[in-house]
Amino acid sequence: MGKDTIVIREIKPDDNAQIEQIIRACFHEFKIPLEGTAYSDKETPNMYEAYQNENDIYFVIDRGGFILGGGGIKPLKDFETHTCEIQKMYFAPEIRGKGYGKQLFEKCIEAAKTLGYERCYLESAPQLSAAIHIYEAYGFKHLNKALGNTGHYACGVWMIKDLK
């Protein structure tokens, strides 16, 4: 694989530090609150370990060993079992607007279906308008309030899609 080849693959232990940096940098760049968001989640520094169950998966975008983004699927916490959540989908500035986010998003949706989920939920911040536009284009509908118990009280945008 060449140094410019971009692949979307499952996370490995060595990816933790790089994906943590990307996640945290997005919060500063878009001026999203640090508390009540993924920024302060205890799993953010340990993404590989956080996605090692049978009902979850996390993907990274890898260009020659450099991680440029990621996103994953997990069961929606404290909610019925057939709903998953797309989580921690963040990208480095240099790959935004090039279609990799859509590819990763589609891979997450397919993984959710493969894992047997019937609905997919996500939370976002109003500052991430480009991402919200993509979610809408993929059929996600806005909700008036949060579902489950993500702990992300500062997000403000809640969406769901039926996968069946």
C-alpha positions as CSV (number, residue, x, y, z in Angstrom):
1,M,0.0,0.0,0.0
2,G,1.5,3.3,-1.0
3,K,1.8,6.3,1.3
4,D,-1.0,8.1,-0.5
5,T,-3.4,5.2,-0.5
6,I,-6.4,5.8,1.7
7,V,-8.2,2.8,3.3
8,I,-11.1,2.6,5.7
9,R,-10.4,-0.2,8.1
10,E,-11.2,-1.4,11.6
11,I,-9.3,0.4,14.4
12,K,-6.1,-1.1,15.8
13,P,-4.5,-0.4,19.2
14,D,-1.8,1.7,17.7
15,D,-4.4,4.1,16.3
16,N,-5.6,5.4,19.7
17,A,-3.4,8.4,20.1
18,Q,-4.0,9.7,16.5
19,I,-7.8,9.3,16.5
20,E,-7.9,10.9,20.0
21,Q,-6.0,14.0,18.6
22,I,-8.4,14.3,15.6
23,I,-11.5,14.0,17.8
24,R,-10.2,16.6,20.3
25,A,-9.0,19.0,17.6
26,C,-12.5,19.2,16.0
27,F,-14.0,20.4,19.2
28,H,-11.5,23.3,19.3
29,E,-11.8,24.1,15.6
30,F,-15.6,24.2,15.6
31,K,-15.9,25.7,19.1
32,I,-18.1,22.9,20.4
33,P,-18.4,22.6,24.2
34,L,-15.8,20.2,25.8
35,E,-18.1,19.1,28.6
36,G,-21.2,17.0,27.9
37,T,-19.7,15.9,24.6
38,A,-17.4,13.1,23.2
39,Y,-14.4,15.4,24.2
40,S,-14.8,14.4,27.8
41,D,-15.8,10.7,27.3
42,K,-13.5,8.4,29.2
43,E,-13.3,6.2,26.1
44,T,-11.9,8.9,23.8
45,P,-8.2,8.2,24.6
46,N,-8.9,4.4,24.4
47,M,-11.0,4.0,21.2
48,Y,-9.7,0.6,20.3
49,E,-10.5,-0.9,23.7
50,A,-13.9,0.8,23.7
51,Y,-15.0,-1.0,20.5
52,Q,-14.1,-4.7,21.1
53,N,-17.6,-6.1,21.8
54,E,-19.6,-8.3,19.4
55,N,-22.2,-5.5,18.9
56,D,-19.9,-2.6,18.1
57,I,-17.3,-1.6,15.6
58,Y,-15.1,1.5,14.9
59,F,-13.4,2.3,11.6
60,V,-10.6,4.7,10.9
61,I,-9.5,6.4,7.7
62,D,-5.8,5.5,7.2
63,R,-3.4,7.1,4.7
64,G,-0.1,5.4,4.8
65,G,-0.2,4.8,8.6
66,F,-1.6,8.3,9.4
67,I,-5.1,8.3,10.8
68,L,-7.2,11.1,9.2
69,G,-10.6,10.3,10.7
70,G,-12.9,7.7,12.2
71,G,-16.4,6.7,13.2
72,G,-18.2,3.8,14.7
73,I,-21.3,2.0,15.8
74,K,-22.3,1.0,19.4
75,P,-25.6,0.1,21.0
76,L,-27.4,3.2,22.2
77,K,-26.8,3.3,26.0
78,D,-29.8,2.7,28.3
79,F,-32.2,2.2,25.4
80,E,-33.9,-0.8,23.7
81,T,-31.5,-3.2,22.1
82,H,-32.3,-2.8,18.4
83,T,-31.1,0.8,18.2
84,C,-27.4,1.6,17.7
85,E,-25.7,4.9,17.7
86,I,-23.2,6.3,15.2
87,Q,-20.4,7.6,17.4
88,K,-17.3,9.7,17.4
89,M,-17.3,10.5,13.7
90,Y,-14.6,13.1,13.2
91,F,-12.2,14.0,10.3
92,A,-9.0,15.9,9.9
93,P,-9.4,19.1,7.8
94,E,-7.4,17.8,4.9
95,I,-9.8,15.0,4.0
96,R,-13.1,16.9,4.5
97,G,-15.2,17.5,1.4
98,K,-13.5,14.6,-0.6
99,G,-16.1,11.9,-0.1
100,Y,-14.3,9.9,2.6
101,G,-16.7,10.9,5.3
102,K,-19.6,9.6,3.2
103,Q,-17.8,6.3,2.5
104,L,-17.1,5.9,6.3
105,F,-20.7,6.8,7.1
106,E,-22.0,4.3,4.6
107,K,-19.7,1.6,6.0
108,C,-21.1,2.4,9.5
109,I,-24.7,2.1,8.3
110,E,-23.9,-1.3,6.6
111,A,-22.1,-2.5,9.7
112,A,-25.2,-1.5,11.8
113,K,-27.4,-3.6,9.5
114,T,-25.0,-6.5,9.5
115,L,-25.0,-6.4,13.4
116,G,-28.8,-6.7,13.3
117,Y,-29.8,-3.2,14.4
118,E,-33.2,-1.9,13.3
119,R,-32.6,1.8,13.9
120,C,-29.6,4.1,13.9
121,Y,-29.4,7.1,16.2
122,L,-26.9,9.9,16.2
123,E,-26.1,13.1,18.1
124,S,-24.4,16.1,16.7
125,A,-23.7,19.8,17.4
126,P,-25.3,22.6,15.4
127,Q,-21.8,23.8,14.5
128,L,-21.3,20.7,12.3
129,S,-23.8,21.8,9.6
130,A,-22.0,20.0,6.8
131,A,-22.3,16.7,8.6
132,I,-25.9,17.3,9.5
133,H,-26.7,17.9,5.9
134,I,-25.2,14.5,5.0
135,Y,-27.2,12.8,7.7
136,E,-30.4,14.4,6.3
137,A,-29.4,13.3,2.8
138,Y,-29.1,9.7,4.1
139,G,-32.7,9.8,5.5
140,F,-32.0,10.6,9.1
141,K,-34.9,12.5,10.7
142,H,-34.6,15.1,13.4
143,L,-35.9,14.4,16.9
144,N,-37.0,16.9,19.5
145,K,-35.0,15.4,22.3
146,A,-32.2,12.9,23.0
147,L,-32.7,9.2,23.3
148,G,-30.9,6.8,25.6
149,N,-28.2,8.0,28.0
150,T,-25.1,9.1,26.0
151,G,-24.1,11.8,28.6
152,H,-23.7,14.3,25.7
153,Y,-26.1,16.9,27.1
154,A,-24.3,19.7,25.1
155,C,-25.0,18.2,21.6
156,G,-28.3,19.8,20.7
157,V,-29.0,17.8,17.5
158,W,-30.6,14.4,17.6
159,M,-31.4,12.2,14.6
160,I,-32.7,8.7,13.8
161,K,-33.0,6.5,10.8
162,D,-34.9,3.2,10.3
163,L,-32.6,0.6,8.9
164,K,-35.2,-1.9,7.8
